[in-house]
């Protein structure tokens, strides 16, 4: 019978590799930019880049979300020291949302590589929506959706918590890539909490559903139950 505990399926090599990866990305962020907003953004990007750490090392082919959580600890610490508490809360909320989804994927016995791949693509789409979706939103006159996405967007929440007058969408590279703030008006969030609450609820739902004992059953599991026909 396979052990239920996720901790037992977390190998020491996996845990140590995850911590090392988190420390490495934190160091890269510290060297790459001295801008508090940029370092806050790097924290969110790092949380996504660390998703492969949820691939179990030498244990199973399922999701090892505990190792992923360990990898996120240095990133949250880095953002706390370099950008402040508010950006760190946003980064922690994003990490928790992904941990919850990984926990649910593990409980449903979704193959680790597939679950991680889906979450990486989903996270990339969410973070880059001002680039690829803004023109579509303009075409369909969806100002209400733009306002919603801005309020719950991690990058906008971090930007607003540090300096709402220095919008990243007006910086040279972003200005060339997106039309948000040009053709499509928007207002920086007044608070980080809509973003934090949405991501925290996502993580909490994932953790809660994974604790209900939801588990996909393979043919081998059916055989183990003892169905003799």
N, C-alpha and C positions, 0 to 999 in steps of 0.2 A: 504494500500500500504506500503510495507516495506521501511523504510528510507534507502537512498543511502549512507549517511554518515557513514564511518567506525568508526568515533569518537563516535557517538551516541551508537554504539553497544559495546563500550569498557566500562566495568563496573569499578567503583572505586575499589571494592575488587580485580578484576583481575589486574588492574594497580599496586596496592600496593603489591599484591602477586608477581608480576613479578619483581618489583624493589627489593623486599626482596630476591627473589631467585638469582637475579644477584649479590647482595651484598654478599650473603652467599657463592656463588661459587668463588667470588673474594677473600673472606677471606680464603677459603680453599686453593686456589692457593698460597696465601701469606704464609700460614703455611706449605704447603706440600713441597715446594722447594724454595731454594734461588738462583737457577740458572736462569739467564735471558732468556736463550733459553727455559728452561723448563717452565718458567712462560708464555712466548709467546705461546708455544704449548698449555698450559692449557687454554689460552684465546680462541684459536680456538676450543678446545674440549668443553669448556663451552658454546660457541655459539650454538653448536649442542645439548648439554644437556638441553639447555633452550627452545628448540623447543616446548615441551609440554606447555609452557606458552602461546602459541598461541591458546590453547583450551579455548574458551570463558567460563567465570565463571558467571553463572546465567543470561546470555544474550541470547545466541542461541547456536546451535551446529555447527556453522560455524567457520571460522578462525578469530581470533582476533589478527591480525598482529601488531596492535599498541601496545598492551601489550607486545608482543614479542620484539618489538623495544625498549621499555622502559627497559626490562630486560637486553638488550645488552649494555646499556649505562654504568653501573658500570664495566662491563668486559673490555670495550674499555679503560675506565679510568684507571683501574688496570694495563693493559698491557702498557699503556703510561707511568705510573709512574715507573713500575718495569722493563720494557724491553726497552722502548724507543719509539720514534715516528714512526719509520719505521715498527716495528712489529705491532704497534697499527693500522696503516693504513691497513695492511694486514688483521687483525682481523675485522676491520670495513668493509672492502670490502666483506669479507665472510658473515658477518652479513647482509649487504645490499643485497647480492645476494639471501639470504634466505628470506629476507623481501619481495623482489620483487616477488619471486615465491609464497610466502604465499598470497600476495595481488592478484595475478592472480588466485590462487586457490579459494580465497574468491569470486572474481568477477564471476568465473565460477560455483559458488555454489557447489564446491566439498566438501563433508563432512569433517569437521575439523580433526577428528581422522584419517581418511584415508590419507589426504594430509600431515599431520604431520608425520605419520608413514612412508610414502614414502620418505619424505625428510630426516628423520633420517637414514633410510637404505642407501639412496643415499649418504649422507654425510659420513657415516661410511665407505662405499666402496671407496669413493674418498680419504679419509685420510689414509686408510690402504692398498692402492693398492701395495705399495712395498712388503707387506707380501704375499698377495694372488695372485697377478698378475705377479710378477717378473719372476717366472719360466715359465709361459706361454709365456711371451714376449721373453724370451731366446730361447724357443723352436721354435718360429716362426720368430726369427731373426728380431725383430722390434725395432732396436736401435733408429730409428727416433721417434717412439712413446714414448720410455723411455725419450728421450731428451725433448719432448714436455710436458710430464706429470711432469717432474722435474721442468721445467720453470714455469708452472702455478700452481704448488702445494704450498699450504699455508705453510706447515711445512718447505719445502725447502727454500721458500722465507724468512721466519723468521730466519731460521738457517743462511742463507747466509748474511742477513743484520746485524747480530750480530757478527758472527765469522765463516767465510766460511772454515777455517782450522779445525774447531771442528765439523765435520760432525756427525749428530746424528745416521747415519747408521753404524758408527764404534763403537758406544757405546756398552757395553757388551750385554744388553738385545736385542737391535735391531740387533746386529751382529749375534745373534743366530737365530733370527726369519726371517731374510731376506737375500737374496744374492745380493742385490743392492750394488755396490761398490766392490763386490767380483767376482762373475761370470759375472755380468753385469756392465760395466763401465758407469760412469755418471760424469757430471761436475756440481758443484753448480751454481745456477743462478747468473748472473752478476748484476741483479737488481731485486727489488721487483715488478717493474711495469708490466711485462707481467702477473703475477698473479693478481695484483690489477685490471688491465684493464679488464681481462676476467671476473672476479667476478663482477666488477662494471657494465659491459655491460649486464651480466645476470640479475642483479637486475634492471637495467634501462629498459630492455626489458619487464620484468615482470610488472613493474610499468606502463610503457607505454601501454601495452596491456590491463591491468586492467582498465586503464582510457578511453579506447575506448568504454566502455559500453557493452563489451562482457558479456553475462549473460546467463547461462543455464536456461531453462524454465521447471518448473515442471507442472504437471497437474493442480495443484491449481492455478498457475499463468495464465494458459490458460483459466481457468474458470473465473478468475477475469477480463480478457480482455473483456468478454461478448460475447463469441461465443455461440449463442443459437442453432446452427444447422439449 
